[in-house]
Amino acid sequence: MKKLHFALCASALLLTCQLTFAKGWVDIAQHNRFAGWACRPGSAQIVDVHIYANGRIIGAGKSGNHREEAVKNACGSTSHFHGFDVSVATPPDMMDGTMKDVMIYAIYNDGSHEKIDNTPIKVQFPYGGNSTPPPANFGDVVGRDLDATGLGYVGHIGVWDGEMVVEAIGFKDSRNTIKRTPWSAYNSNPTKWQTISPVTINVRHKYCHAKECSLTELDNGDLVSMTGSTHGVREMAAKSAYIKFLIGAEYTATAQSSAARQGFRFYSKRHCSPFVSSCQPRQTKIKPTRGIYRCDTFVLDAWGGTSALHSNPLSGVKAAPFENRNNLDKWYRHIGSLTAWHRLQTPKSVYDNMQRAWW
């Protein structure tokens, strides 16, 4: 019984010590409101509270609200006035749908500070203001005004790969123009256009979606992927954009582009003489080729890769055997018309054209 009494006393003493050095607690954590209590241990001082999200200050207030006896005791104070309830005018560019780490500091009268005990705390910042949810579909096309005086209407476009916006940025790094931009960064642009889902006939193809592919040579000489994935055209366009990012490209301001091409290897017997009974297959290797793009030709080439008849299809692309031949032909005509050399190509015209059916 004495041992139990000693244990209870020790636990009570430990709890008292922990509460004595408490600096505060967050009870309510929302993107636009934070409430709790904060104090300087052993003092009745009313302290300031500063609120930071991902390292950026978003609000401040004072801990002068009345709180219960337990808070007074936790602070070791003679006062009950250690509560805070701060409304935050969340900056519009932070309303991006992401979770952020929020830190809240107790700021003392002498200028020193300490973080409130249960921070950092994860807080969801919903979409709002100029922010919009990320694109809903693979291969969606996003756009914004061009960062050039008097030419904003010409625009800039990119492709959503399911995680980020893949885009040919241009003059910022002309030797390595294709970048993947997080949606939170792209979303903060005040002149962005409405995201579009290009017109599709969702036929499916089997293809290789790697930077370098192992292909098989058929008897008719076609090179096809025997181990690749089978996807619809939206997924193919997204993977095509991502592959070109992996390969890389330079920037050009003209409409003349050069495609980033996948590398591949295959074994062939076509070099063998028809008069010999056996032949050792010879391996052929082709290295990936970097491209030359501006933003609109990059988007067109990414989507062009979904057609087996395009000048730069995805490596080893072959229509799935169960696909309707008429639908395939319509899709190939669509891509052929969309990417035709004689069509005026600007970011805005490509953006508009991809919302039309060209079959």
C-alpha positions as CSV (number, residue, x, y, z in Angstrom):
1,M,0.0,0.0,0.0
2,K,2.9,2.3,0.8
3,K,4.5,1.6,-2.6
4,L,1.2,2.5,-4.3
5,H,1.0,5.7,-2.3
6,F,4.6,6.6,-3.3
7,A,3.9,5.9,-6.9
8,L,0.8,8.1,-7.0
9,C,2.7,10.9,-5.3
10,A,5.6,10.5,-7.8
11,S,3.1,10.7,-10.7
12,A,1.5,13.8,-9.3
13,L,4.9,15.4,-8.8
14,L,5.9,14.6,-12.4
15,L,2.6,16.0,-13.7
16,T,3.1,19.2,-11.7
17,C,6.6,19.6,-13.1
18,Q,5.3,19.1,-16.6
19,L,2.6,21.7,-16.2
20,T,4.9,24.2,-14.5
21,F,6.9,24.5,-17.6
22,A,4.0,24.5,-20.1
23,K,4.0,27.4,-22.5
24,G,0.7,26.8,-24.1
25,W,-1.6,24.6,-26.2
26,V,-3.6,24.9,-29.5
27,D,-7.2,23.8,-29.0
28,I,-8.6,24.9,-32.4
29,A,-6.4,24.9,-35.6
30,Q,-8.1,26.1,-38.8
31,H,-6.7,28.0,-41.8
32,N,-8.5,31.1,-40.7
33,R,-8.7,30.7,-36.9
34,F,-6.4,29.5,-34.1
35,A,-7.4,29.3,-30.5
36,G,-5.8,28.0,-27.3
37,W,-3.7,29.4,-24.5
38,A,-0.1,30.6,-24.0
39,C,1.8,32.0,-21.1
40,R,5.2,32.6,-19.6
41,P,5.6,30.0,-16.9
42,G,5.4,31.4,-13.4
43,S,4.1,34.7,-14.7
44,A,0.7,36.5,-15.0
45,Q,2.1,38.3,-18.1
46,I,-0.2,38.5,-21.1
47,V,1.9,37.3,-24.0
48,D,1.7,37.9,-27.7
49,V,1.2,34.9,-30.1
50,H,2.6,34.8,-33.7
51,I,1.3,32.3,-36.1
52,Y,3.4,30.9,-39.0
53,A,2.4,28.6,-41.8
54,N,5.3,26.9,-43.7
55,G,7.6,29.5,-42.2
56,R,5.5,32.5,-43.3
57,I,3.7,34.7,-40.7
58,I,0.0,34.7,-41.3
59,G,-1.5,36.2,-38.1
60,A,-0.8,37.5,-34.6
61,G,-2.8,38.3,-31.4
62,K,-2.7,38.3,-27.6
63,S,-3.3,35.7,-25.0
64,G,-5.6,37.8,-22.8
65,N,-8.8,35.8,-22.8
66,H,-10.2,34.2,-19.6
67,R,-9.4,30.5,-19.3
68,E,-10.2,27.8,-16.8
69,E,-8.5,27.1,-13.5
70,A,-6.4,24.3,-15.1
71,V,-4.7,26.7,-17.4
72,K,-4.0,29.1,-14.6
73,N,-2.4,26.3,-12.7
74,A,-0.5,25.0,-15.7
75,C,1.1,28.4,-16.2
76,G,1.9,28.7,-12.4
77,S,0.1,32.1,-12.7
78,T,-2.0,34.2,-10.4
79,S,-4.2,35.1,-13.4
80,H,-6.8,33.3,-15.5
81,F,-6.2,35.5,-18.6
82,H,-4.0,33.4,-20.8
83,G,-6.3,32.4,-23.6
84,F,-6.1,33.5,-27.3
85,D,-8.5,33.2,-30.2
86,V,-7.0,34.7,-33.4
87,S,-8.9,35.2,-36.7
88,V,-6.5,35.0,-39.7
89,A,-7.0,36.7,-43.0
90,T,-5.3,33.9,-45.0
91,P,-3.3,35.2,-47.9
92,P,-5.0,34.1,-51.2
93,D,-1.9,32.5,-52.6
94,M,-1.8,30.1,-49.6
95,M,-5.4,28.9,-50.3
96,D,-4.1,26.0,-52.4
97,G,-5.6,22.9,-51.0
98,T,-2.4,21.7,-49.3
99,M,-1.5,20.7,-45.7
100,K,0.8,23.1,-44.1
101,D,3.0,23.0,-41.0
102,V,1.8,25.7,-38.6
103,M,4.0,27.0,-35.8
104,I,2.7,29.3,-33.0
105,Y,5.1,31.2,-30.8
106,A,4.5,32.9,-27.4
107,I,6.3,36.3,-27.6
108,Y,7.3,37.6,-24.2
109,N,7.6,41.2,-23.1
110,D,11.4,41.1,-23.1
111,G,11.4,40.0,-26.8
112,S,12.3,36.4,-26.2
113,H,10.0,33.7,-27.5
114,E,9.1,30.0,-27.3
115,K,7.0,27.8,-29.4
116,I,3.6,26.5,-28.1
117,D,4.0,22.9,-27.0
118,N,1.9,21.0,-29.4
119,T,3.2,22.9,-32.5
120,P,4.0,22.4,-35.3
121,I,0.6,21.2,-36.2
122,K,-0.7,20.1,-39.6
123,V,-3.5,22.3,-41.0
124,Q,-5.4,21.9,-44.3
125,F,-5.6,25.2,-46.3
126,P,-8.6,24.8,-48.7
127,Y,-8.8,26.2,-52.2
128,G,-10.0,29.7,-52.4
129,G,-9.3,33.2,-53.9
130,N,-7.4,32.7,-57.1
131,S,-6.6,29.1,-56.3
132,T,-8.4,26.1,-58.0
133,P,-8.2,22.4,-57.6
134,P,-5.5,20.5,-59.7
135,P,-6.6,19.1,-63.1
136,A,-8.9,16.1,-62.9
137,N,-7.5,14.0,-65.8
138,F,-4.2,12.8,-67.1
139,G,-3.1,14.9,-70.1
140,D,-5.3,17.9,-69.2
141,V,-3.9,21.1,-70.7
142,V,-3.3,24.2,-68.5
143,G,-2.6,27.7,-69.7
144,R,-1.9,31.2,-68.6
145,D,-1.0,34.6,-70.0
146,L,2.5,34.9,-71.4
147,D,4.9,36.9,-69.2
148,A,5.6,39.5,-71.9
149,T,4.3,43.0,-72.2
150,G,1.7,43.3,-74.9
151,L,1.8,39.6,-75.7
152,G,0.0,38.1,-72.8
153,Y,-2.9,36.9,-74.9
154,V,-0.5,34.6,-76.9
155,G,-0.3,32.5,-73.8
156,H,1.7,29.7,-72.4
157,I,0.5,26.1,-72.0
158,G,1.6,22.8,-70.4
159,V,0.4,19.2,-69.7
160,W,-0.8,17.7,-66.5
161,D,1.0,14.4,-65.9
162,G,-1.1,13.4,-62.9
163,E,1.3,14.9,-60.3
164,M,2.7,18.1,-61.8
165,V,2.5,20.5,-64.8
166,V,5.1,19.5,-67.5
167,E,6.0,22.6,-69.5
168,A,8.6,24.1,-71.8
169,I,9.5,27.1,-69.8
170,G,11.7,28.9,-72.3
171,F,14.1,31.7,-71.6
172,K,14.7,30.9,-67.9
173,D,16.9,27.9,-68.9
174,S,16.9,27.5,-72.7
175,R,19.4,24.5,-72.5
176,N,17.0,22.5,-70.3
177,T,13.6,23.9,-71.1
178,I,11.2,21.1,-69.9
179,K,10.2,21.5,-66.3
180,R,7.8,19.8,-63.9
181,T,6.0,22.5,-61.8
182,P,4.0,21.6,-58.7
183,W,0.4,22.6,-58.9
184,S,0.7,24.9,-55.8
185,A,3.3,27.0,-57.7
186,Y,1.4,27.0,-61.1
187,N,-1.8,27.7,-59.3
188,S,-0.5,30.9,-57.8
189,N,-0.3,32.6,-61.2
190,P,-3.1,35.3,-61.3
191,T,-3.5,35.1,-65.1
192,K,-4.0,31.3,-65.5
193,W,-6.6,30.0,-67.9
194,Q,-9.3,27.5,-67.3
195,T,-7.9,23.9,-67.4
196,I,-9.2,21.9,-70.4
197,S,-9.5,18.2,-71.1
198,P,-8.7,17.8,-74.8
199,V,-11.3,16.1,-77.0
200,T,-10.6,12.3,-77.1
201,I,-11.8,9.0,-78.4
202,N,-10.4,6.9,-75.6
203,V,-8.9,4.1,-77.6
204,R,-6.2,2.0,-75.9
205,H,-2.7,1.2,-77.0
206,K,0.2,-0.9,-75.8
207,Y,3.5,0.9,-75.7
208,C,6.7,1.5,-73.8
209,H,6.8,4.5,-71.5
210,A,10.5,4.5,-70.5
211,K,13.4,6.8,-71.5
212,E,14.9,3.7,-73.2
213,C,12.9,0.7,-74.4
214,S,13.4,-2.9,-75.2
215,L,11.5,-3.7,-78.4
216,T,10.7,-6.8,-80.5
217,E,11.0,-6.8,-84.3
218,L,8.1,-8.5,-86.0
219,D,8.4,-10.4,-89.3
220,N,7.1,-7.3,-91.2
221,G,9.9,-5.2,-89.7
222,D,7.7,-3.3,-87.2
223,L,9.1,-2.7,-83.7
224,V,6.6,-3.2,-81.0
225,S,6.7,-3.3,-77.2
226,M,5.9,-6.8,-75.9
227,T,6.2,-5.9,-72.2
228,G,4.8,-2.3,-72.0
229,S,1.6,-1.0,-70.5
230,T,-1.8,-0.6,-72.1
231,H,-3.5,2.7,-71.5
232,G,-6.0,5.1,-73.0
233,V,-4.9,8.3,-74.8
234,R,-5.1,10.6,-71.8
235,E,-2.6,8.5,-69.8
236,M,-0.5,8.1,-72.9
237,A,-0.3,11.9,-73.4
238,A,0.7,12.4,-69.7
239,K,3.4,9.7,-69.9
240,S,4.6,11.1,-73.2
241,A,5.1,14.5,-71.6
242,Y,6.9,13.0,-68.6
243,I,9.2,10.9,-70.9
244,K,10.2,14.1,-72.8
245,F,11.0,15.7,-69.4
246,L,13.3,12.8,-68.6
247,I,15.0,13.0,-72.0
248,G,15.3,16.8,-72.0
249,A,15.1,19.5,-74.6
250,E,16.3,23.0,-75.6
251,Y,14.1,26.0,-76.1
252,T,13.3,27.7,-79.4
253,A,11.1,30.8,-79.9
254,T,10.2,29.7,-83.4
255,A,7.4,27.3,-84.4
256,Q,10.0,24.9,-85.8
257,S,10.6,22.0,-83.3
258,S,12.6,18.9,-83.1
259,A,11.1,16.0,-81.1
260,A,12.6,14.4,-78.0
261,R,12.8,10.8,-78.9
262,Q,13.0,7.7,-76.8
263,G,16.0,5.4,-77.0
264,F,15.5,1.7,-77.8
265,R,17.2,-1.6,-78.5
266,F,16.1,-4.7,-80.3
267,Y,17.5,-7.9,-81.8
268,S,17.2,-8.5,-85.5
269,K,17.9,-11.2,-88.1
270,R,17.3,-9.0,-91.0
271,H,21.0,-8.8,-91.7
272,C,21.2,-12.5,-92.2
273,S,21.6,-14.1,-95.6
274,P,18.6,-16.2,-96.8
275,F,21.0,-18.9,-97.9
276,V,22.3,-19.8,-94.4
277,S,20.4,-22.2,-92.1
278,S,21.1,-20.3,-88.8
279,C,22.0,-16.8,-87.8
280,Q,22.9,-15.0,-84.6
281,P,20.5,-12.0,-84.1
282,R,22.3,-8.7,-84.0
283,Q,21.4,-6.1,-81.4
284,T,20.7,-2.5,-82.5
285,K,20.8,0.3,-80.0
286,I,19.5,3.8,-80.5
287,K,20.2,6.4,-77.7
288,P,17.5,8.9,-76.6
289,T,17.5,12.2,-78.6
290,R,17.0,15.5,-76.9
291,G,14.4,17.8,-78.4
292,I,13.9,21.4,-79.3
293,Y,10.6,23.0,-78.3
294,R,8.6,26.0,-77.3
295,C,5.5,25.4,-75.0
296,D,2.9,24.8,-77.8
297,T,5.0,22.4,-79.9
298,F,5.9,20.5,-76.7
299,V,2.2,20.0,-75.9
300,L,1.4,19.0,-79.4
301,D,4.2,16.5,-79.5
302,A,3.2,15.0,-76.2
303,W,-0.3,14.4,-77.4
304,G,0.9,13.4,-80.9
305,G,2.7,10.4,-79.3
306,T,-0.7,8.8,-78.8
307,S,-1.0,8.1,-82.5
308,A,0.8,5.3,-84.2
309,L,0.9,7.4,-87.4
310,H,2.4,10.5,-85.8
311,S,6.0,11.3,-86.8
312,N,7.1,10.7,-83.2
313,P,4.8,8.1,-81.6
314,L,5.6,6.5,-78.2
315,S,8.1,3.7,-78.6
316,G,6.6,0.4,-79.7
317,V,3.1,1.7,-79.8
318,K,0.5,-0.7,-81.0
319,A,-3.3,-0.5,-80.8
320,A,-4.9,-2.9,-78.3
321,P,-6.3,-5.9,-80.3
322,F,-9.9,-5.3,-79.1
323,E,-10.0,-1.7,-80.2
324,N,-12.5,-0.6,-82.9
325,R,-10.7,0.0,-86.1
326,N,-13.0,2.9,-87.1
327,N,-12.3,4.7,-83.7
328,L,-8.6,4.2,-84.2
329,D,-8.7,5.7,-87.7
330,K,-10.7,8.7,-86.4
331,W,-8.2,9.2,-83.6
332,Y,-5.3,9.1,-86.0
333,R,-7.0,11.6,-88.3
334,H,-7.6,13.8,-85.3
335,I,-4.0,13.9,-84.2
336,G,-2.9,14.3,-87.9
337,S,-5.1,17.3,-88.3
338,L,-4.2,18.8,-84.9
339,T,-0.5,18.6,-85.6
340,A,-0.5,19.4,-89.3
341,W,2.4,21.5,-90.4
342,H,0.3,24.1,-92.2
343,R,-1.9,24.9,-89.2
344,L,-1.1,28.1,-87.4
345,Q,0.4,27.1,-84.1
346,T,0.5,29.5,-81.1
347,P,-0.1,28.5,-77.5
348,K,-3.6,30.1,-77.6
349,S,-4.6,28.4,-80.9
350,V,-3.3,25.0,-79.7
351,Y,-5.3,25.4,-76.5
352,D,-8.4,26.3,-78.6
353,N,-7.9,23.6,-81.2
354,M,-7.5,20.8,-78.6
355,Q,-11.1,21.4,-77.6
356,R,-12.3,20.6,-81.1
357,A,-12.9,17.2,-82.8
358,W,-10.8,17.0,-86.0
359,W,-12.2,13.8,-87.4
